[in-house]
Amino acid sequence: MTDTTTLTPTVGAQTVDQKRLLLTAIPGPESLARQARREAAVPQGVGTVLPVFVDRMSGGIVVDVDGNQLIDLASGIAVTSVGATHPSVVGRVHDQVDRFSHTCFLVTEYDGFIEVADTLNRLTPGTHAKKTMLFSTGAEAVENAVKIARSATKRPAVITFGHAYHGRTLMTMTMTAKNAPYKDGFGPFAPEVYRAPLAYPYRWGTSPERCAQEALADLNDLVLKQIGAHNVAAIVIEPIQGEGGFIVPPPGYLAGVQAIANAHGIVFVADEVQTGIGRTGAMFASEHAGIVPDLVVTAKALGGGLPLSAVTGRAELMDAVHPGGLGGTYSGNPIACAAALGVFEAIEHDHLLERAREIGDLITRRLRAIADECPWIGEVRGIGAMQAVEFIVPGSLEPSPEATAAVAAFCHRSGVLALTCGTYGNVVRMLPPLVITDDLLDDALSVFADACRSLS
């Protein structure tokens, strides 16, 4: 059991009390005053989950400009997994800023880039020879994984899955399943992207085993009959879907997807942007399914709050791209690399993989008890510190985005920062920082329980 009392963090010399505290309504007057300036300066296409302006963050607490202390169940969408001010990250970033902020690795090189690459080569699944290229964002890394797969196979087609989310660039927006808000009005889209049904046990209508078998049969048909295996460069899948609703595939499904890819020389790509770097209680969610992807894409938690992403893969695949074919001005920025090294240090030093599993056990236990009393909850699911609740109209499988929005709004008013997701907008997801204390997490879940009771 992790001693969560040792996880009480500091900002500078000031200790941030790890307790929920409401001094004003949410949002408060200072946040509301700033919101007017935001609306004048920032386009309306930029959404906001909760219009509060942040003064500082630490551990599991977000302190807003009105002095309210909100419990963080978002981690900046799975980014600040080791907390927003972990000393290992902050110290390394300060040291790097003092030395230099940027050179561009394509111009002159630096040790941090190589150290991050070496670490990812060592930690990603499999003992084969690997190489890593660093980028800035998750979407950029996914798109480069496609480039690498196409270069290695000399094939054009890419297969993704129902409910998938891979990013907002032209290619990754095309690979993403949900139309609004990610794709609506932004077409035409990139060619040679195909979509297979995802094994979604809760909505498949059969047993998990049957769900996996039927979904794999659909994928096999798509590969062999609709596209032609000789045309498929890559199959790209999230080991646990993120924006699509935290959908956990049934046992054997991911291994079956990889088997289809391996049988036809197709590059198997695991998009671990949201699931990777300790979130699920393993360094990579692929480990839970016992799969060894050809390419692994990471981002979000990798940079500890700074923009950093990576593609790590089999050396022969990574070397298939001609010199100069991979890169970017900010790819593997030295400050972001320093932050990533701090993230790896924090995970090891603070035993955060174990902590993620403890968080998952605590959340699952509480959520299942809440679900027993709340007919609006259709399913509780997740692995480690990546947990979710799907809301439905009682007595049916009909999604209830209205109930979901009401629960999230209740949490926000009560000082708990919760996120929604899902193709149908009917899932509340929980992504607390791995340094959150048990007491703080328990308080947040009590608020969530009250929010569910309010539905009736």
N, C-alpha and C positions, 0 to 999 in steps of 0.2 A: 504493500500500500504506500503510495506516495505521500509524504508529509506535506500537505498543502499549506501548512503554516509557514513553510520556508519560501512560498511563492509570492508573499506579499511584496510588491515591487515599489520602486521609487521613481520619481521624476526629478532629476537633479538631486537636491538635498531634501526635497519635500516628500514625505511618505503619503501616498494616496490610500486613504482608508477604503478597504475593499467591502463597501456596503452601498446598497441602493439608497439614494437620498433625493427627495423631491422638494425643492424650495419654491417652485412656480409650477404653473401648468406647463404641459409639454405640447408644442414648443413654448418657451418663455418669451418675455418681452424683448430681451436683447436679440434672441434668434429671429424673432419676427421683424425687428427693425432691420436686421441685416438681409432678410429675405427680399425686401423691396429692392435693395441694391443688386442682389443676385438676379432677380427677374429682369432688371434693366440691362445687365451685362452679359448674361449667359443665355443661349438659345433655349427655347421651350422643349426642344427635342431631347434635352438632358433630363432624365427623370431623377427623382429623389425619394428614397424610401421614407425618411423621417427628416423634416426640415428643421433640424437643430444644427447650430454651428458649434464645432468642437473647440474647446480650449486646450485640453490635454487628455491623454489616455494612459492607462497603466494597468497591467494585470487584466482583470475582467471588467474594468470600469472605464466608461467614457464620461468625462467631465465637460459639460457644455458651458457656453459663455454666460449662462445665468446661474452657474454654480450647481446645477442638478447633476447627480451622479447616476448614470444609467448602466444597467448590466448589459454587457456585450455578448450577444449570442450570434454575432455576425462575423467577427474577425476581419472586417473589411472584405467580405466574401471570401473567406478562407485564406486570407493573406497574412495577417498578423497572428499566425498560429503559436508563436513563442511569445506573444504579447507585443504591444506596440513600442515598448521601451526596454526590451531585455538588455541587460548590461553587456552581454557578449556581442550583441548586434551594435548597440550604440557605441561601445568602446572602439570596435573595429572601424566603424564608419567615421568617427571623429579622427582616428589615426590616419585613415586614408585621405580624408579631406585636407588634412594638414600637409600631406605629401604631394598629391596631385588629384584633380577631379576627373580628368579625361585626357586620353591620348588618341583614342581609336585603335583598337587591336589590329586593324588592317594596316595601320601606319607604323606604330611601334608597339612592342609587346610588353606584358607585365605578368608578374607571378600569380596574381589573384585569379586571373582567367584560367590558367593552367591548374591551379589548386582546386577550383570549383569543378573543372572538367574531370580531373583525377578522382575527386570524391564521388561524382555522379557515376563515373565508369565503375567504381568499386561497389556502390550501393544499389544500383539498379539490378533487377533480377537477371540471373544467369552468370556463368563463369567464363563465357566466351570473351574474346578480345573485343573491346568497345572503344569508341571515340565519341566525343561530345562537342557540339557547337552551341555557343551561347547567343541568345537574342534578347529582345526587350520585353515582349508581351506574349501571352499565351497564344493569341491568334497568329502572331508572326511565327511562332514556333510550329504550330500545327501546319501552317501553309508551307513552311520549309520542310517539314516531314514529308508532305506530299511531293515537293520538288525532288527530294532525295529518292523517294520510292520510284518516281517516274524516271529519274536519271538511271537508277540501278536496273530497272526492269525493261526500259524502253517501251512501256505500255502507258495508255492514257487514263484509264478509268479508275475512279475512286468510289468505294462503297462506304456509306455511313448508315445510320440507323434511325428508326423512328424515335422521336423525343430527344434527339441529340442536340447538344449545343457545343459549338467549336469556336465561335468568335464572330466578329463584326466586319472583317475585311470581305472583299468580294468573294474570294474562295471559301473562307470559313463561314460566311453568311450563307452561301449556297449549301454547305455541308450541314448547317443547322436546320433542324426540322421545323421549329415553330415560326409561323409567319409574322404575327404581330407580337411585339414591336420590332423584331429584329430584321425582318425582310420586307415588310409591307411597303410597296412603293419604290423599292430600291432596285428592281430588276432592269434589264435582263441579267440573268445569273451566269455563273461560270459553267462551261460545258463539261460533259463526261463525269458528272457526279450522280450516283445512283443511291437509292435508299432501300434498305431491307427492314422488315418489321423487327422491333426489339422484343425479346422475351421479357414481358412485363407481367409477372405472375398474378398480381392482384386483379388485373383487367383482362387476362387471357381467357378466363372462364373454365380452366382445367386445372389439374394438379401441376405443381412446379415441374415435375418430371416430364409430363406431357407438353407443357408449355415450352420447355427447352427443346424437346424433340421436334415439335412442329415449327418453331421459329428457325431452328437449324435447317430443316427441310426447305423452308422458304428462302433462306439465304443460299443454300446450295442450288436451288432452282434459278435464283437471280444470277449467280455466278456462271452456271453452266449453260442455261437456256436463254436468258434474256440479254446477257452482255457477252458471254464467251470468256472463259477463264484466261485465255491467252491475251485478252485485252485489259485485264484488271491489274493495276499497279499496286494498290493498297486497299486494305480493309482497316478503317479507323473507328475505334470504339472507346468509350469511357468505361472503365471497369465498374464504376458506379456512376450512373448519370447524375449530373449536377442540376443545371437549370431545368432539365426535363422532369424533375420531381424526385431526385434521390432514389432512383429505381435501382434496386439490387437484383442482378440477374439470378436465375435459379441455379442450383449446383450443376456443374458440368457444362453450362452454356458457353462460358468464355473459352474453356478448353476446346469445345466443339468448334467455335468460330476459328480459333487458331489452327485446328486440325484441317479445316477447309482451306485456309490460307496456305498452310505448309504443303498441302497436297498439290497445289497448283502454282507454286512459286510466287505467291502473292505476299507482299510485305505486310506483316501484321503490326499495326501501330496502336499503342495504348495511349490515349489522351488522359494523362494523370495531372492535368492542370489544377483541378480542384481536389482530387483525391490524394495526391502525392505529398511527400515530405512529412509523413507522420500522422496525417489527419485521421486515418482509420485504425491506428494502433499498430500498423506496419509501416515501414518507410514508404512502400508503394502498395496501393490496393490490389495490384496484380498478384501480389504474394498470397492473398487470401484464396485465390482461385488456382494457385499453383501453376500459373502461366509465365512464360518467358517471352515477352514481346521482342520483335525484331528492332523496333524503335519505340522509345519512351519519351513522351513530351511532358515537361514540367514547367511550372511558372508559379504564380500566386505566392504560396508560402516560401518558395525557394529564395526570394529576395528579401524576406522579412519586412516588407513594406516599401522596398525600392523595386523599380521595374527591372525584372530579370526573368528570362525563360531559357529553356534548353531543349535540344533534341539529342538524346543519347542512344546509340545503337551499335549494331554489329559493325565492326571496323570496315569490312569489305563493302557494306552498303554506304556508310558515311564517306568512304573514299571514292565512291562512284561518281561524285560530282566533280566537274573540272575545276582547276584552280581559279579562284575569283568568283565562282558560282554561288558561294555562300558568304553572307556578311551583312553589314549595316553599320552606319556611323556610331550608333549607341550600343551595338550588340556587345554584351558582356562588359558594360561600363565598370570601371574599377571600383567605384563606390558601391555599386550594387553587388559586385563580387565579394567585397569585404563584408557586406551585410550577410550574404549567403553563407560565408564561412562562419560567421557568428551564429547563424541559424543552426548549422550542423553541430557546432560546439554546444549550443543550448540544449538541443535534443538529446545529445549524449550525456552531458553533465547533469541535467535535471531529470533524466529518465522519462522523457516526454512520450515515448512510445507506450510505455507502461501506463503513464497518466492518461493517454488517449483511450486506452482500453477501460480504465477505471471510470472515466467520464461517460463512455458509452454504456457501461453497466448501470451507472446511476441514472442516466437519462432514460434508458430503456425501461428500467424498473418503474420509474415514476410515470412515464407516458403510458405504459400498459395499464397501470392502475387507473389513470385518468380515462383511458379509452373504455374501460369496463363500465364507467358511469356516464359516458357521453355518446349518445347514439349518432352524433354527427361525425365521429371519427371512424373512418373505414379501415385504415391500416396504420400501424406504427412500424417503421422500418429504418434500417441504417446499419453501419458498422463503425465501431469506435466513436470518435467525436464528430461523426457525420450522421446526424439523426433527423428524421422527418415524420410528420403526421399528415396523412391525406384525409381531407374532409369531403364528406358526401352528404346527399340528402338522406335523412334517416330511412332505413328500410329499402334502400336501393343502392346501385352503383353510380348514380348520377353525380357528377362532380358538383361541389358547392363552393364556387369562388366567393360567394357572398359571406358564407360562414367563415371562410379563411380570412377574408379582409376584415371581418368584425373581430376575430380573435387577434389578428396582428395589431389592429388599431387599439384594442384594449391593452395589449402588452405595451405599446408605445406610450399611451397615456399614463401607464403605471410605472414607466421607467425601465422597461425591458426592450432592448433593441433586437427584434426578431425579423426574419426575412421570409418572404413567400417565394414560391417557384412553381414549376409544373406546367406542362402543356396546357392544362385546363385552368391554371391559376388557382388550384385548390390544395396546395401543399404549403405547410409551414416548416421551414428547415431550421436546424440548430447547428451552428458552427462556432461554439465557444472557443476562445483561446485556450490552448492546452495548459496554461498556467492558472486558470481560474480555480478558485477555492471551492471546496465542497459546499460551504455555507452559502456562498454567493450563487452557485448553481442551483442549490435547493430553493433559495428564495425566488429565483427566476422561474423555476418550474411550478412553484406555488402560485405565482402570478398567472402563468399559463393555464393552470387548473381553474383558477377563478374565471379566466377569459372563456374557457370552454363551458363552464357552468352558466355563464351569462347568455349563452346561445338559446337556452330553453326559456 
